[in-house]
């Protein structure tokens, strides 16, 4: 079809026409972080890259949950803004030092 060749899939919604809310993205990130830190070594550091609005939501609204996770798993979590990430994307990486 002509439409297929003339248009590209939206990078924000993957062609669905909608993106998850900031709250949904924040909660999905926290679930992912929870799983990622399950087998972490004591005092391991993680750098979490998020879109700006999601990072602000997590830091301002879910700060207590982050602190509880750090204490429970005995890890350090750093939240960074990555302007290249779009809605629904995140990256959790072990910090190298």
N, C-alpha and C positions, 0 to 999 in steps of 0.2 A: 504494500500500500504506500501511497505517497506520504501519508502522515508518518509512517514508521521511519522513512528516510529523512524527513524534514525536521523531526523533533528528537530531543534527547530525554532520557529518563531523568527526572529531578533528583539531584544528589541529596536533597533534604528529606524527601519522603519515599524514595525509590519507586516513584510512579504510583503510589497509593492515593495521593491527593491529601493526605493528612500526616501530621507528625505527632509523636507522643508528647504529652504535656511535660512541663518541666518537673512536676512532682513525680510522674511516672518514670521519667528518665533518672531522676535522683534515687528513687527506690530501687530501680533495676540495677543501678550502679552499686548501691549498698549491698544488694544480694550478691552481685558478682564479687565485690570486695570481700564479703564474708566468706565465700567459697574459696577465694584465692588465698586468704590468710589462714585457712584451716590447718595446713601442714607447714606453716611458716616456722622458722627457727626463732628462738628467743632473741629479742632485740633486732630482728630483721627490719629493714626500712623499705617502704614502698612509696613510689611516686605515682600519683594518680593524675592523669591528664583528662580534662573534661572541657566541653564547651563552656564559655563564660557564664551563661545563665544557670547552667546545671551546677557549676562549681560554687556560685554564689548561693544557690538554694541549699546545697549540701552543707556548706560552711555556716550559713546563717540559721537554717531550720533543723538540720540533722546533726548539729555539732555534738550533742550529747551522745547520740548513737555512735558517732566516730570515736569519741573518747572512751566509751564503754568497750568498743571493739579493740582499741589499742590496749586497754588495760586487761581485758579478758585473754587476748592472744599474745600479750607482751610484745607488741610490734610498734613501729613508728610509721605513721601515715602522713604523707604530704600531698596536698591538693594543689595542682597547677592548672592554669588556664592554657589551653591549646587552641589558638584561633583557627587552625586548619580543620579541627573536628567539627562535624555538623551534627544536627539533632540525632540523638540515639547512639552516638559513638562515644567511646571512652577507651582509655588505655591504662592498664595497671602494670607497672614494671617494678621489679626489684631494683632498689637503688644500688649503684656501684660506688664503693668508696675505698 
